[in-house]
């Protein structure tokens, strides 16, 4: 995971603005998207290259929102954690995503379906 308020993922080209922490900008296309929830403060942005998506984790939220890495369009939301979401990982050579949260759980999700698989 990246530091709060920063982007992650090498060549993802996704950036956060410093003055508006809820604005995502695709550095390759110049497209931007305002990301809103309770207070809209983004804690982490994680590139998911296998899915061609980015995961957005907001402060104090158990949700992990998924956006298309090219258009920044909202795609899906991973729901199930009871505590603040902390991280998302693509498990290489599998069909799973793994997420962790302050509720001390690791959850597995279908790589392409976002269906919950295990806790």
Beta strands, then each sheet from edge to edge (+ up, - down):
strand 1: 14-16
strand 2: 23-26
strand 3: 32-34
strand 4: 42-48
strand 5: 53-58
strand 6: 64-68
strand 7: 74-78
strand 8: 85-91
strand 9: 96-101
strand 10: 106-110
strand 11: 116-118
sheet 1: 1+ 2- 3+
sheet 2: 4+ 5- 6+ 7-
sheet 3: 8+ 9- 10+ 11-
end
